[in-house]
Amino acid sequence: MDSIVIKTTGDGSKTLFHAKLNEHYHSIHGALTESRHVFIQHGLSLYYSSGMRNEISILEIGLGTGLNAALTMSKADELITRVHYTALETHPVNSDILFQMEYDKILSTKEFEALTLIHSADWEKRVETAPFFSFLKLNIPVQDFDSKEHFDIIYFDAFAPEKQPEMWTEAIFKSCFDWLIPGGILVSYCAKGQFKRDLKSVGFDVKKYPGPPGKREMTVAVKPIFSESPDTNTD
Ligand SMILES: C[S@@+](CC[C@H](N)C(=O)[O-])C[C@H]1O[C@@H](n2cnc3c(N)ncnc32)[C@H](O)[C@@H]1O
């Protein structure tokens, strides 16, 4: 992890910069703002409000600093909704680096406690980190993930397509489609045309929403309740 550097973003929260990839883990316009806007507001909250579910399962592709997971754990408690969270990560962030990010200064006490639990959890073992939250982190690439479980929401938080193109393939989007329940959603900060076309071609209905600061749009892709074969979908 020697190519990882801590950077302060536009809202005062910190992110990591991956020097080898020349890429940040979050938006430089505001790491915390982006995480709340994309994954909590347009992921968990949007999905919750569509059906007032009292149990939701989430797959995160790219756990990174654990910020999305911690905010989700805190939100689950607020919504009084049980969340089963599974996160994939190939390069776990060193806990010394996480400590230096000073998230205790910008998160609520509840969110920071959640972050601490996320990081102290064992790998490859589902744990009950809170009354409304079960958590499993897997040290495997998404390309090797083979899920028997189905998810309501996928947080697709890979590095940008131009930095890590192997994460943005139709094969991975097809797997995501298969891992979701009908009506489930994939949410991403990315709104690139090729991404949206690839999502459509594997069967998703693609919706765009205003992005967080610095980004015009973001994407929510819905797995239709009654799926047509992608081949017959001419939209
Ligand atoms: C944009 S960062 C994720 C930020 C993270 N969600 C957060 O809240 O800090 C992308 C993450 O994907 C991870 N990653 C890279 N290749 C991966 C792969 N093949 N499968 C799963 N995760 C991968 C990286 O190590 C990195 O932590």
The ligand as an ORCA input file, in Angstrom:
! r2SCAN-3c Opt
* xyz 0 1
  C     -13.278      3.629     -5.663
  S     -12.532      2.540     -4.499
  C     -13.882      2.151     -3.417
  C     -14.191      3.199     -2.394
  C     -14.974      2.625     -1.254
  N     -16.295      2.181     -1.614
  C     -14.992      3.552     -0.056
  O     -16.092      3.872      0.463
  O     -13.905      3.919      0.374
  C     -12.437      1.039     -5.434
  C     -12.066     -0.170     -4.592
  O     -12.188     -1.337     -5.400
  C     -11.173     -2.229     -5.005
  N     -10.965     -3.210     -6.086
  C     -10.056     -3.164     -7.093
  N     -10.174     -4.232     -7.893
  C     -11.204     -4.970     -7.390
  C     -11.797     -6.206     -7.784
  N     -11.377     -6.864     -8.872
  N     -12.829     -6.693     -7.044
  C     -13.259     -6.023     -5.946
  N     -12.718     -4.836     -5.522
  C     -11.709     -4.326     -6.235
  C      -9.988     -1.315     -4.775
  O      -8.981     -1.932     -4.011
  C     -10.636     -0.139     -4.091
  O     -10.638     -0.295     -2.695
*
